[in-house]
Amino acid sequence: MPRYTYRCQNCDAFFQIVHSIKEKLKDCEECQLADTLQRIPSIPFVIDKLTTAEKRPVGNVVKEYIEDVRDELQQEKRELSNQVYDDD
């Protein structure tokens, strides 16, 4: 679902909310006034085929992230399996 940014015309509060494209919020959560929210236009986030920082293909970046997370999960499993729990 897309993420939308709203601004309250009364209290100037900003909200980022995820909802369907058909839905439109009108009431402010901060000041509780009706019909004060205005949706702020935003530029959609587009991933280029190459990352701008290191010029590596996005697919490689994703694979590296998955491998890192997999290693962290395995380490966490080892630590949890070594813990002793008390039955109260």
N, C-alpha and C positions, 0 to 999 in steps of 0.2 A: 504494500500500500504506500502511496506517496506521503511525504511529510510536508506539512504546511505551517507557515509562520503567520501568526496573528498578532495584531497590536490593538490594545484597548484605547479608544479615543478619549475615554474619561481619565483613566489612571496611568496611561502610557506603559502598561505592563506588556511584555512580549511573551508569547507562547509558541512552542513548536509541538505540533500534535500530528499524529499519524491517523489518517482516516481515509475512507473511500472518496473518490473524486466527486461523487454525487452529494456528499454531505457538506454542509457549510455551517460553521459555528457562528453564533450571534451574541451569546451572553458571556460576559467576563467572569472568570472564576475568582479573580482577586477582589474586585469592587462589587460583584454581584448585581451589576446593572444589565438590563436587557438591551439588545441591539446596539452594543457599543464596540463590538469586535470588527476589525477590518483586516481582511487577508492581504498579506504583503507578498507581492510577486517575487519569485526567486528563480535563479538560474538552475536548471537541472544539473545534477552531478553526472558527468560522463567520464568513464575510465578510458584512457587512451590505450592503444596496444602496447606502448612502452611507458614505463614509469618515468616521470620527469627527473627524479632525483638521481637515479643510477643508470638509467637507460637499459633496464632489464625487462624482458617480456613479462607481462602481468602473470601469465601462467606459471612462470618460474617463481615469482614472488609468492603466489598462492601455494604452490607445492612446498616451498621452504617454510612457510607459516604452518602448514599442516604437519610437516615433519617435526617442527619445534614443539607444537602443541602435543603431538603424539608422545614425544620424549618426556615432556612435563607430566602428562597423564600417567605414563609408566612409572615415573619416579614417585608420584603421589600415591599410586597403588601400592608400591613397595613400602612406603612409609606407613600407610594405613594398615597394611597386613601385619606389620610388626608391632602395632599398638595393642595393648592389653586393656580390655574393657572390664570394669567391675560390674557385677550383677547385684543390684540393690533390691 
